[in-house]
Amino acid sequence: MTRNKLLILSFALMQMTLFAQENKKVQELDTILIKSTRIDLPFKENSRTINVVTSAAIKNSAATNVADLLQQVAGVDIRRRGTAGSQSDLYIRGGGFDQTLLLIDGIKMDDAQTGHHTMNAALPLEVIERIEIIKGPAARVYGQNAYTGAINIVTKKKLSNKVSINLEAGSFGQLNYSATVGKEYQNTSIIAHAGSLTSDGYRANSDYENNNYFLKGIFNKKNQPIEVLATFFDKKIGAENFYTTNPAWNEYEETQNSLLGVSTTFRTEKFKISPRIYWRRGQDIFLLKRDDPSFFRNLHITNKVGVEANVSYTSEMGITGFGIDISRFFISSNNLGNRNRTMANLFLEHRFTVWDNVDVTPGVAVTYFSDFKFNAFPGLDVGVQLTDNLKAYGNIGYTFRVPTFTDLYYKDPGTSGNPNLEPENAFAQELGIKFNTNNFSGSVAFFNRDSDNLIDYIRPNTTVSIFTATNIAEVNTQGFEFEGAYSFNLKDYKQTVTFGYTYLNDDILDQNKDLSRYSLNTLKHQFITRFASKLFKNIKQNIIYKHAERAIGSSYNVWDASVIVDVNKFSFTVTANNIFDAEYIESGFVPMPSSNILFGLRYNF
């Protein structure tokens, strides 16, 4: 009770002050181009279920990292093992953590070691322009790992000679600090960021130190612009009960993730050609006993080098997109061995309209893996513009995922990989409708996914302790979701209410669920609502409510809130998480923290 009173008092004190704030123009959502890699379309014209988190929404949210931000999106399930995004698994509409693809400015960040490291590549919020969330089968657009959907983080182009210093401190010894710099030259734009997130931990052995560095340059702007992107993230995490329930072991993990990419775009009246080359590196050290590395230690070092080119051609027949993506993946590991994999993808799609209000986009992806040979995955999107504000859409497609090296070769006393695994594949369908006006937007979607050869870790009976990677014969996933946002004015200031609900039913056919890890902790019901209000020129408030019910385990309700006060060049923030002390687990055996508070100060000049 004392902690809750402190939170309420903090918000009350923040509300009692009134200052002036400059008005800023916000890009309308309908005009944002969704960067699919080949055919770029305004948000309103897309015939898929897509969420866009804009830079304005990011700034006004109660989130301090991408993992917490994505938890506010219906249909996205972020299962965290702690705070500050130390380790988070990413799911869209069920599925597994290996089945959602993360992209940074269109660069595929898939890791052939394991999907556990997907969110290690997530960028600091200060450099993000928007986040595009594409739900449903996306293999024909992105290829490998876009089994249940894809998330593309789009970085800012420039910051217009700006310097921003941020300092945050709060519960559990949290101390976060960062600096972001934008510099504009006559023919060059530079963005640089460096930051650190640290904490003593909210329970034994949950401390962390997460450092992040980001650099982006756009050169030769007046002629042929060339973009160079570089990132480096280093995490040191007390990993208590991440993978075991033994309290005496004090597990520990260190990860590194880095990216270097170079790209450009050539444009003519009808052609757009975008070549890119990139290098992604990952490193993972795991100790079962933090103070005794010799007891059990895993070390994995991964490298992925890729080159790709995407082309679109506009004609009277519509827009044709085609592309090629070739990459090679290397891993050096004391557990998985020294291995490599060559991947090649060919993409072809064409968008055309009939009767002026019907758009049709068929496409296909043809893939080659050096250890799994060729596969082809066609898909089709159809949209019908019923009125200026109302659109119905549907899509069908085949999607796939090849086993990771962890699936194939990992060994420990409780887990065994299987070198005889086959790729996962699925046939997915979706029907939806979306409505947009100036002050209200809403969408409803129904989806179904029939999976074959889904990879799960199972055991023959409950007396066996080892779970072995196995292709399950068939898994069916059905569900629906609806989302809405309503804006209204109060005292001449905009107030916004957003809400979303997702229902999922994973049916593992011909499989005893007691012997399967796949069904554990599966999200079944999810409801999220957020009220973003502004009663004075310089004060903004957010209240976020999240309800989740999983197939196994009790449901839980979590309330978060934030207040942002702008004073000239300063911004003061108070962020409160889990205000009412909900007890819950999102992943494995790791309880999430009790109510906590974070105070922040940002200075822009």
N, C-alpha and C positions, 0 to 999 in steps of 0.2 A: 504494500500500500504506500509506503514512504517513497519508493521509487516512482510509482505512478503519479503521486502528487508532485514530485519534482519535475516530471515530464510536463504535466499540465501547467505548472507554474512557469516553466521555461517558455512555453508557447504563449502564455498570457503576457509575459513581459515583452516578447517580440512583437505582439499585436498592438502594444500601447504607444508605438512610435510611428510618426508619419513623416515621410521624406518625399523628394521629387525623383521621378525616373523618366528617362527619355523613352519616347515611343519608338518601337522597332517594327519594320515590315517583316512579315512572316510569309514565306512562300506557300501558296495554296496547294493543298495536297493533290488536287486533280491535275495540276500542271507538272508534277514531279515525274521525270522519266525513270522508269524501272529498267535498270541495266541488266538485261538477261544474258548478255555476252554477245549476241548477234542482232536481234530485232529489239530495238528500244522503243517502248510505248509509254504514253502517259498513263498514270495510275488508273484513270477512269476507263481507259480503253482495254485494259487487260481482261482476259477471260479465264482467270485463275483466282484462287483465294490468296490474296497478298495483303500483308500488313506492312505499313511503313511507319517507323518511329523517326520523326523529324528531329533536327537539332534543337528546335524550340521545345519539343516534348522532352528531350533528354535533359535540357537545362532546367526545366521546371519539375522534373521528377524527383522522387525521394531516393533515387538510386545513386550509388557511388561507384558502380562498376557494371559491366555489360551483363554479367550473370544475374544480378539483382534487377536490372532493367528488363531483361527478357521474361522474368517471372511475372511481369505485369501484362503479358500478352496471352490471351486465351488460346489454347491448343499447343502452347509451348510449355514443356515441363523441364525446368532446370532443377536437377537433383544435386544439392550442394552437400559437401562434407566439411562444413565450417563457414567462415565469414570471408569477406573481401575477395570472393571468387577464387580462393586458394585451390580448391579442386571442385569442379562442377561437371556433371554429365548433361548432355544436350539431347532432348527428345522432342519430336514433333508428332503429334497424333499417335502416341504410343510408340511401338517399335523398340529398337535398342539404341544404345549410345554410339554404335558404329554406323547408324543408318541415316544420320543427318549430316549434310555437307556444310561446312563453314567456308566462306570466301572472304578475302580481303581485297577490295577493289577488283573483284572478279577473279583473283588468284585462288585456286583450289588449295585449301589447307589440310586435305586429308592426310592421315598418317597410317601407313601400312603396319605400324607396330600395334597400335590400339586406338580406339576412339576416346579413351579416357583423357587423352591430351588435347582433344579438340578445342576446348575453351581456354587452353593455355595461350592460344594465339590471339585471343580477344584484345582489342585495343583500348587504351584509356579513353574515357568519354570526351575529354577535351578536344580530341582531334577527329571526332566522328561527325560527319555531316548528316548521315541518316543510316538506318538499318532496314534492309528489305528482307522480309520474311515470306518465303514462298512455300506454301503448304501443299502437300499432295505429291504424286509421283513427278519427279523432275529429272529422271535419268536421260531422257531424250534431249534435254537442254544442257545439263551439266555433266552427265556421265556418272562414273563410279561414286558411290556413297550417298547420292541424292535419292535415297530409297523412300524416305517418308517426307522429304522436303529439303530446303536449303535456306541458308541465311547469309546474305551478302552485306558486309560492313563497308560502307562507302565513306572514304576519308574526305576531309575538307580540301578545297583547292587552294585557299589562301586565308590568311588571318589579318591582312591589311595593317602591317606595321604595329603589331600588338604584342604586349608582354603581359602574361597573367601568372601571378604567384598564388598558390593555394596551400593552406595549412588547416589540418583537421585533427582534433583530439577528442577522445571519449572513453566509453566503457571498455573494460578488459585491457587497459593500457594501449588502446589504439592511438597511433600517431601516423598520420598520412601527410606527405608534403610533395609538391610538384611545381614545376615551372614549364610554361608553354610560351614559345616565342614564334611570332610570324613576321617575316620581313619581305617587303616587296622591292625589287630592283627593276630597272628598265626592261630587262629581258628575262628575268628570273624571279620565281617565287620560292620561298623557303618556309617550312614549318618544322619546328623542333620541339620535342617534349622529353622531359625526364622526371620520374616520380618514384616514390617509395611508399609502400603500405606495410605497416608493422603493427604487431600486437603481442602482448604477453599471453594471450589465449583466454578463452572463456571457461576452460576446464583444463585438467592436467594434460600436458603434452599436446596443446592445440595452438601453440605460438606460431608465428609466421613472419617472414620478411620477404616481401614481393617487390622487386625492382623492375621498372619498365622504361624503355627508351624508344623513341620514335623520331624518324627523320624523313621528310618528304621534300623533294625539289622538283620544280617544273622549270626546265631550261629551254632556251631558244623559243620563247613564247611568240615572238613576232613572225617567225617563219614556220618551222615544223616543231611544235612543242614535244619535248621528251620528258616523261615522268620517271623519277627514280624514287623508290620506296624502300626504306630499311627499318626493321624493327628488331628489338632484342628484349626478351622477358626472362627474368631469373627469379625462381621461387624456392624458398626454403621453408618447409612445412613440418610441424609436429603432427604426424599422421595417426593420432590415437584411434585405434579400432577402424581404420580405413578398410582393412581386409581381414582382420581377425577380431576375436572377442577376448583375447588374453590381455588383462590389464597390466601384466608385469613386463611386457615386451617393449612398450614405448616405440612404436613404429615411427619411421622418419622418411621423408622423401624430399628430393631436390630435383627440379625440372628446369630446363632451359628451352626456349623456343625463339628462333630467329628467322627472318625473311628478308630477302633482297630481290627486288623486282624492277625491271626496266621495260617501259612500254611507250607506245606512241600510236597515233591514229592519223591515217591519210584519208582525206575526203575529196570527192568530186561531186558533181551534181547528182549522180546516181549511185556511186559506190562509197562505202565506208569500210576501210581495211585497218584492223587493229592487231598488230603483232606484239608479242610479249615474250620475255625470257625471265626465268625466276629460279631462285635457289632457296629451299627451306631446310633448316636444320633443327633437330630436336635431340635433347639429352635427358635421360631419366635415371636417377639413382634412388633405389629403395632399400632401406635397411629394416629388417624385422625387429632388431634391437638397436635402438638409437646409439647406445653407448658401447655396442659390441659388433662392429661391422663384419667380423669374421663369422658370426653366427649364421646369418643369411643376408646376402647382398646381391641385388640385381643391378646391372649397368647396361643400358641400351643407348646407343648413339645412332641416330638416323639422319639420312640426307636424301633430299629429293631435288632433282634438277629437271626443269621442264621448259619447253618452248611451245608456243601456240600462236595461231593466227585465226582471227574471226572476221568474217566478211559479210556485209549485207548489200544487196542490190535492189534498188527501187525501180519499178517499171509500171506500166499500165496494168500488168497482171497482179500487182501487189508487191510485197517485200519478200525477197528470198535471202535466207541466211545459211551460210555454210562455214564450217571451221574444222581445224585439225589441232589436236593437242597430243604431244608426245613427251613422255617423261620417264625417268628412271629413278628407282628407289633403292637405297642401300641401307643395310642395317648391320651393325656390329654389336653383338650382345653375348654376355657370358651365359645367358639362359636360352635365348632363341637361336644363337649361332650367327655366323656371318653369311648373309643372304642378300639377294638383289631381285628386283622385279622390273620388267620393262612394260610400260603401258602406252597404248595408242588409242585415240578416239577420233572418229570422223562424225561430224554432225551435219544434218541437212534439214531445213525446215522452210516452209513457205506460208505466208499469211496473205489471205485475199478476202474480199468482201463480196457478198451477193445481196441483191435487193436493198442495197444501201444500209441496211441495219443488221446484217448477219456477217460476222467475221469467223473465218475458219482457218485453223493453223495445224496442218499435219506435219509430222517430223519424225526423224529416226536418228538414233545414235548407233554406230557400229564400233565395237570395242575389241581390243586385243590385249590380253595379258600373257606374258611369257610363260606363266605357270597355269593358265586356265583357258588359253586359246581365244577363239572368236565368239562374240555374241552380238545380236542385233536387238534393239529395243525401240519399237515404234510407239508413237503417241499421237493424240488428237485433241485439240482445244476448239470449242465452239462457243460463240457468244451471240446473244440476240439483244439488241438495244430496243427495249419495249417502249420506253419514253426517253426524254432527255435525261431523266434522273433515275431510271429503273433499268437494270440489265440482268438478264438470266444467262447462265453459263454452265458449261459442263466440260469435263475432260476425262479421257481414259488413257491408260498407258501401261506399258510394261516397265518394270524397274528392277534393279539388281544390286548386289553387293558381293564382292569376292572376299573370302576369309582373310582376316589380318594374320600376321605372323604369330601373334599371340594365340589366335584360334587354332593355328596349325601346329605350333611347336612348343608352347609354354608348358613348364613342369614345375610343380611344387607339391608339398605333401597333401594338399586338398584339391588340386586342380590338374587336369591333364589336357593338353591340346590333342589334335587329331589330324595328321598329315593327309588323311584320305577325304577331307571335307570337300563338298561341292559348293559352288556359289549359291547364295540366296537369290531368289527371284520372286516377283509378285506381279499380279495384274490388279490395277487399282482404278477405281471409278469415283467420280465426284459430280454432284449436281448442286448448283447454288444460285442465289439471287442477291443482288446488292442495290442499295438505294442511297442516293446522295443529294442533299440540298445544302443551302448555305449554313443552316444551323443543325441539321441532323444527317447522320449517315448510319447505315445499318446493313448487315449481311447475314444470311443464313446458308449453311452448306451441309449437305449430307454426303458421307463418304463410306467407301467399302474397299478393303484390301485383302486379297486372297494370296497368301504367301506359300510358296513351296520351298522345301529345303532350308527353312529358317534355322539358323545356327543357335543352339542352346547348350548350356552345360547341364547335363543330366546324370543321374545315377540309376542303376538297375533296381535298387530297393533301399529302404531307409537305414539298413545296417551297413551300407557302403558309404564311406566318408569322402571318396574321391568323385568329383563331378567332371565328366569327360565331355569335350566339345562334340556335338552330334548334330547332324541334319535331321530336324523334325519333319515328318511327312507333310503336314499342312497346318497352317494357322490362319484364322479369319479374324480380321479387325473391322468392326463397324462403329459408326458414330455420327454425331452431328454437332455443330457448333453455331452459335449466333453471337454477333457482336454489334454494338451500337455506341454512338457518341452523340450527345445533345449539348448544344451551347446556347446560352441565354445571357442577357445583360442584367446586371444588378448594380445600381448606382453608377451607370455608364461604364462598368467594367465587365469583361467577359468571364463567365463562369462555365465550366465544362464538366459534364458527367459522362464517363465511359464505363461500359460494362461488357462482359463476355462470359459465355458459358460453353463448356465442352463436355460431351459425354462420349466415353470410349468403352467398348466391350471387346476384349481380346479373348478369343475362344481357341484354346490349344486343342485341336482335334486329335483323338487317338493318343492322348498323352496324359499320364497321371500327374496332376499339378503338384502333388507333394514331392515329386521327384525332379521337379524342374525349377531352375532359377529364373526362367523367363517371366513367369507370372508374378514373381515376388515384387511388391511395391509398385505394381502397375497403376497408373492414374486412371480412375474411373469417372469421377465427377470433379469438375473444376469450375469455380465461379470467381471472377475477378471484377472488382469495380473500383473506380478512382474518381474522386471529386477534386478538381483543380479550381481554386477560387482566388479572386482578387478583389479586395474591398477598398484598398487604397492604392495610389499610384505606384508605390514602391514595395508593396508587401504582397507576397503570393503564398498560398497555403495548398498543401496536398494531403489528402487522406486516402489510403489504399487499403482495401479489404480483400483478403485472399482465402478462399475455402477450397480444400482439397480432400477427396476421399479416394483411397487406393484400394485395389482389389483385396489386398491382405493388409490388415492394420486399421486402426481407427482413423476417423476423419479429424481434421484440425482446421482452426480458423486463426488467421494471423492479421493483425492490424499494424500498419506502418503509417508514418506521417512526417511531414517536413514543413518548415517555414523558411522563406527566403526574403531577406530585407536588403534592398539596394540603397546605398548612400553614396552619391557621387560615383567615385571609382571603386568603392568597396562593396562587397556582397557578404552578408552575414547569413549563415545557415544553421538550422538545428534539424537534425534528422533522428527520428525515433523509430526503432524497429521492434516488432513483437511487443507492442505496448502492454498487452494484457497477459504476458507470461505464458503463452501457449506452449505445451510440451509436445514436441513432434519430431519425427525423423523423416528426412527426404530420401536418404540413400543408405543402404547397408545398416550399420550398427551405430551410426554417429548421431547423437541427439543435437538438434539445433540450439543456438544460444537463447537464454532468457531475454527479457526486455533490456534494451541497451540504448544509449544515446550518443550522438556524435555532433560536436560543435565545429563549425567551419568558418574560415575567413578567407576571402579571395580579393586580391587587389589587381586591377587592370590598369595598365598605363601604356 
